[in-house]
């Protein structure tokens, strides 16, 4: 969806390998001035390529047939961070409890703050951040 009056941005993408069976999970997708999200479910998770590249070793060897939920999030820097955190909390509470992976550009530097509301929301919903410093 598009934000009314916005001329730039409002676009997320997830590239999916042809061998994977996926479906869009529109119930988790949103587009607001503070948070954009796009989610899919990959249904053939026993696929060895997915298992080797995306899943934890215990999942990759267990012949896991459970769907994997993958999401991408974006927080525009011009958005309100407090409203973003509130919208993120609502979204995370709706997601399945297992096999969920989220990535994106949230424009929040959690390395600068030792304790933040953002981290509280992430951890309280059963997620943990993984940060790559390049």
Contact map, one row per residue, 1 for C-alpha under 8 A:
11100000010000000000000000000110000000000000000000000000000000000000000000000000000000000000000000000000000000000000000000000000000000
11110100010000000000000000000010000000000000000000000000000000000000000000000000000000000000000000000000000000000000000000000000000000
11111100010000000000000000000011100000000000000000000000000000000000000000000000000000000000000000000000000000000000000000000000000000
01111100000000000000000000000000000000000000000000000000000000000000000000000000000000000000000000000000000000000000000000000000000000
00111110000000000000000000000000000000000000000000000000000000000000000000000000000000000000000000000000000000000000000000000000000000
01111111110000000000000000000000000000000000000000000000000000000000000000000000000000000000000000000000000000000000000000000000000000
00001111100000000000000000000000000000000000000000000000000000000000000000000000000000000000000000000000000000000000000000000000000000
00000111110000000000000000000000000000000000000000000000000000000000000000000000000000000000000000000000000000000000000000000000000000
00000111111000000000000000000000000000000000000000000000000000000000000000000000000000000000000000000000000000000000000000000000000000
11100101111100000000000000000010000100000000000000000000000000000000000000000000000000000000000000000000000000000000000000000000000000
00000000111110000000000000000000000000000000000000000000000000000000000000000000000000000000000000000000000000000000000000000000000000
00000000011111000000000000000000000111000000000000000000000000000000000111000000000000000000000000000000000000000000000000000000000000
00000000001111100000000000000000000001000000000000000000000000000000000100000000000000000000000000000000000000000000000000000000000000
00000000000111110000000000000000000001000000000000000000000000000000000100000000000000000000000000000000000000000000000000000000000000
00000000000011111000000000000000000000000000000000000000000000000000000000000000000000000000000000000000000000000000000000000000000000
00000000000001111101010000000000000000000000000000000000000000000000000000000000000000000000000000000000000000000000000000000000000000
00000000000000111111000000000000000000000000000000000000000000000000000000000000000000000000000000000000000000000000000000000000000000
00000000000000011111100000000000000000000000000000000000000000000000000000000000000000000000000000000000000000000000000000000000000000
00000000000000001111100000000000000000000000000000000000000000000000000000000000000000000000000000000000000000000000000000000000000000
00000000000000011111110000000000000000000111001000000000000000000000000000000000000000000000000000000000000000000000000000000000000000
00000000000000000111111000000000000000000111000000000000000000000000000000000000000000000000000000000000000000000000000000000000000000
00000000000000010001111100000000000000011111000000000000000000000000000000000000000000000000000000000000000000000000000000000000000000
00000000000000000000111110000000000000011110000000000000000000000000000000000000000000000000000000000000000000000000000000000000000000
00000000000000000000011111000000000000111000000000000000000000000000000000000000000000000000000000000000000000000000000000000000000000
00000000000000000000001111111000000001111000000000000000000000000000000000000000000000000000000000000000000000000000000000000000000000
00000000000000000000000111111000000001100000000000000000000000000000000000000000000000000000000000000000000000000000000000000000000000
00000000000000000000000011111000000000000000000000000000000000000000000000000000000000000000000000000000000000000000000000000000000000
00000000000000000000000011111100000011100000000000000000000000000000000000000000000000000010011000000000000000000000000000000000000000
00000000000000000000000011111110000111100000000000000000000000000000000000000000000000000000000000000000000000000000000000000000000000
10000000000000000000000000011111001111000000000000000000000000000000000000000000000000000000000000000000000000000000000000000000000000
11100000010000000000000000001111111110000000000000000000000000000000000000000000000000000000000000000000000000000000000000000000000000
00100000000000000000000000000111111100000000000000000000000000000000000000000000000000000000000000000000000000000000000000000000000000
00100000000000000000000000000011111100000000000000000000000000000000000000010011000000000000000000000000000000000000000000000000000000
00000000000000000000000000000011111100000000000000000000000000000000000000110111101100000000000000000000000000000000000000000000000000
00000000000000000000000000000111111110000000000000000000000000000000000011110010000100110000000000000000000000000000000000000000000000
00000000010100000000000000001111111111000000000000000000000000000000000011100000000000000000000000000000000000000000000000000000000000
00000000000100000000000000011110001111100000000000000000000000000000001111000000000000000000000000000000000000000000000000000000000000
00000000000111000000000011011100000111110000000000000000000000000000001110000000000000000000000000000000000000000000000000000000000000
00000000000000000000000111011000000011111000000000000000000000000000111100000000000000000000000000000000000000000000000000000000000000
00000000000000000000011110000000000001111100000000000000000000000000111000000000000000000000000000000000000000000000000000000000000000
00000000000000000000011110000000000000111110000000000000000000000011110000000000000000000000000000000000000000000000000000000000000000
00000000000000000001111000000000000000011111100000000000000000000011110000000000000000000000000000000000000000000000000000000000000000
00000000000000000001111000000000000000001111100000000000000000001111000000000000000000000000000000000000000000000000000000000000000000
00000000000000000001110000000000000000000111111000000000000000001110000000000000000000000000000000000000000000000000000000000000000000
00000000000000000000000000000000000000000111111101100000000000011111000000000000000000000000000000000000000000000000000000000000000000
00000000000000000000000000000000000000000001111101100000000100111000000000000000000000000000000000000000000000000000000000000000000000
00000000000000000001000000000000000000000001111111100000000000000000000000000000000000000000000000000000000000000000000000000000000000
00000000000000000000000000000000000000000000111111110000000100000000000000000000000000000000000000000000000000000000000000000000000000
00000000000000000000000000000000000000000000001111111000000000000000000000000000000000000000000000000000000000000000000000000000000000
00000000000000000000000000000000000000000000111111111110000000000000000000000000000000000000000000000000000000000000000000000000000000
00000000000000000000000000000000000000000000111111111111101110000000000000000000000000000000000000000000000000000000000000000000000000
00000000000000000000000000000000000000000000000111111110100100000000000000000000000000000000000000000000000000000000000000000000000000
00000000000000000000000000000000000000000000000011111110000000000000000000000000000000000000000000000000000000000000000000000000000000
00000000000000000000000000000000000000000000000001111111000000000000000000000000000000000000000000000000000000000000000000000000000000
00000000000000000000000000000000000000000000000001111111111100000000000000000000000000000000000000000000000000000000000000000000000000
00000000000000000000000000000000000000000000000000100111111100000000000000000000000000000000000000000000000000000000000000000000000000
00000000000000000000000000000000000000000000000000110011111110000000000000000000000000000000000000000000000000000000000000000000000000
00000000000000000000000000000000000000000000000000000011111111000000000000000000000000000000000000000000000000000000000000000000000000
00000000000000000000000000000000000000000000000000100011111111110000000000000000000000000000000000000000000000000000000000000000000000
00000000000000000000000000000000000000000000010100110011111111110000000000000000000000000000000000000000000000000000000000000000000000
00000000000000000000000000000000000000000000000000100000111111110000000000000000000000000000000000000000000000000000000000000000000000
00000000000000000000000000000000000000000000000000000000011111110000000000000000000000000000000000000000000000000000000000000000000000
00000000000000000000000000000000000000000000010000000000001111111000000000000000000000000000000000000000000000000000000000000000000000
00000000000000000000000000000000000000000000110000000000001111111100000000000000000000000000000000000000000000000000000000000000000000
00000000000000000000000000000000000000000011110000000000000000111110000000000000000000000000000000000000000000000000000000000000000000
00000000000000000000000000000000000000000011100000000000000000011111000000000000000000000000000000100000000000000000000000000000000000
00000000000000000000000000000000000000001111100000000000000000001111100000000000000000000000000000100000000000000000000000000000000000
00000000000000000000000000000000000000001110100000000000000000000111110000000000000000000000000000111000000000000000000000000000000000
00000000000000000000000000000000000000111100000000000000000000000011111000000000000000000000000100111000000000000000000000000000000000
00000000000000000000000000000000000000111100000000000000000000000001111100000000000000000000000000011100000000000000000000000000000000
00000000000000000000000000000000000011110000000000000000000000000000111110000000000000000000000000011110000000000000000000000000000000
00000000000111000000000000000000000011100000000000000000000000000000011111000000000000000000000000000111000000000000000000000000000000
00000000000100000000000000000000001111000000000000000000000000000000001111100000000000000000000000000111110000000000000000000000000000
00000000000100000000000000000000001110000000000000000000000000000000000111110000000000000000000000000001111000000000000000000000000000
00000000000000000000000000000000011100000000000000000000000000000000000011111010000100000000000000000000111000000000000000000000000000
00000000000000000000000000000000111000000000000000000000000000000000000001111110000000000000000000000000011000000000000000000000000000
00000000000000000000000000000000000000000000000000000000000000000000000000111110000000000000000000000000001000000000000000000000000000
00000000000000000000000000000000010000000000000000000000000000000000000000011111000000000000000000000000000000000000000000000000000000
00000000000000000000000000000000111000000000000000000000000000000000000000111111100100000000000000000000000000000000000000000000000000
00000000000000000000000000000000110000000000000000000000000000000000000000000111111100000000000000000000000000000000000000000000000000
00000000000000000000000000000000010000000000000000000000000000000000000000000011111110000000000000000000000000000000000000000000000000
00000000000000000000000000000000000000000000000000000000000000000000000000000001111111000000000000000000000000000000000000000000000000
00000000000000000000000000000000010000000000000000000000000000000000000000000001111111100000000000000000000000000000000000000000000000
00000000000000000000000000000000011000000000000000000000000000000000000000100011111111110000000000000000000000000000000000000000000000
00000000000000000000000000000000000000000000000000000000000000000000000000000000111111111000000000000000000000000000110010000000000000
00000000000000000000000000000000000000000000000000000000000000000000000000000000011111111100000000000000000000000000000000000000000000
00000000000000000000000000000000001000000000000000000000000000000000000000000000001111111110000000000000000000000000000000000000000000
00000000000000000000000000000000001000000000000000000000000000000000000000000000000111111111000000000000000000000000000010000000000000
00000000000000000000000000000000000000000000000000000000000000000000000000000000000011111111100000000000000000000000000011001000000000
00000000000000000000000000000000000000000000000000000000000000000000000000000000000001111111110000000000000000000000000000000000000000
00000000000000000000000000010000000000000000000000000000000000000000000000000000000000111111111000000000000000000000000000000000000000
00000000000000000000000000000000000000000000000000000000000000000000000000000000000000011111111000000000000000000000000000001000000000
00000000000000000000000000000000000000000000000000000000000000000000000000000000000000001111111000000000000000000000000000001000000000
00000000000000000000000000010000000000000000000000000000000000000000000000000000000000000111111100000000000000000000000000000000000000
00000000000000000000000000010000000000000000000000000000000000000000000000000000000000000011111110010000000000000000000000000000000000
00000000000000000000000000000000000000000000000000000000000000000000100000000000000000000000011111110000000000000000000000000000000000
00000000000000000000000000000000000000000000000000000000000000000000000000000000000000000000001111110000000000000000000000000100000000
00000000000000000000000000000000000000000000000000000000000000000000000000000000000000000000000111110000000000000000000000000000000000
00000000000000000000000000000000000000000000000000000000000000000111100000000000000000000000000111111000000000000000000000000000000000
00000000000000000000000000000000000000000000000000000000000000000001111000000000000000000000001111111100000000000000000000000000000000
00000000000000000000000000000000000000000000000000000000000000000001111000000000000000000000000000111110000000000000000000000000000000
00000000000000000000000000000000000000000000000000000000000000000000011110000000000000000000000000011111000000000000000000000000000000
00000000000000000000000000000000000000000000000000000000000000000000001110000000000000000000000000001111100000000000000000000000000000
00000000000000000000000000000000000000000000000000000000000000000000000111000000000000000000000000000111110000000000000000000000000000
00000000000000000000000000000000000000000000000000000000000000000000000011100000000000000000000000000011111000000000000000000000000000
00000000000000000000000000000000000000000000000000000000000000000000000011110000000000000000000000000001111100000000000000000000000000
00000000000000000000000000000000000000000000000000000000000000000000000001111000000000000000000000000000111110000000000000000000000000
00000000000000000000000000000000000000000000000000000000000000000000000000000000000000000000000000000000011111000000000000000000000000
00000000000000000000000000000000000000000000000000000000000000000000000000000000000000000000000000000000001111111000000000000000000000
00000000000000000000000000000000000000000000000000000000000000000000000000000000000000000000000000000000000111111101001000000000000000
00000000000000000000000000000000000000000000000000000000000000000000000000000000000000000000000000000000000011111100000000000000000000
00000000000000000000000000000000000000000000000000000000000000000000000000000000000000000000000000000000000011111100000000000000000000
00000000000000000000000000000000000000000000000000000000000000000000000000000000000000000000000000000000000011111111000000000000000000
00000000000000000000000000000000000000000000000000000000000000000000000000000000000000000000000000000000000001111111000000000000000000
00000000000000000000000000000000000000000000000000000000000000000000000000000000000000000000000000000000000000001111101100000000000000
00000000000000000000000000000000000000000000000000000000000000000000000000000000000000000000000000000000000001001111111100000000000000
00000000000000000000000000000000000000000000000000000000000000000000000000000000000010000000000000000000000000000011111110000000000000
00000000000000000000000000000000000000000000000000000000000000000000000000000000000010000000000000000000000000000001111111000000000000
00000000000000000000000000000000000000000000000000000000000000000000000000000000000000000000000000000000000001000011111111100000000000
00000000000000000000000000000000000000000000000000000000000000000000000000000000000000000000000000000000000000000011111111110000000000
00000000000000000000000000000000000000000000000000000000000000000000000000000000000010011000000000000000000000000000111111111000000000
00000000000000000000000000000000000000000000000000000000000000000000000000000000000000001000000000000000000000000000011111111111100000
00000000000000000000000000000000000000000000000000000000000000000000000000000000000000000000000000000000000000000000001111111111000000
00000000000000000000000000000000000000000000000000000000000000000000000000000000000000000000000000000000000000000000000111111110000000
00000000000000000000000000000000000000000000000000000000000000000000000000000000000000001001100000000000000000000000000011111110000000
00000000000000000000000000000000000000000000000000000000000000000000000000000000000000000000000010000000000000000000000001111111000000
00000000000000000000000000000000000000000000000000000000000000000000000000000000000000000000000000000000000000000000000001111111100000
00000000000000000000000000000000000000000000000000000000000000000000000000000000000000000000000000000000000000000000000001100111110000
00000000000000000000000000000000000000000000000000000000000000000000000000000000000000000000000000000000000000000000000001000011111000
00000000000000000000000000000000000000000000000000000000000000000000000000000000000000000000000000000000000000000000000000000001111100
00000000000000000000000000000000000000000000000000000000000000000000000000000000000000000000000000000000000000000000000000000000111110
00000000000000000000000000000000000000000000000000000000000000000000000000000000000000000000000000000000000000000000000000000000011111
00000000000000000000000000000000000000000000000000000000000000000000000000000000000000000000000000000000000000000000000000000000001111
00000000000000000000000000000000000000000000000000000000000000000000000000000000000000000000000000000000000000000000000000000000000111
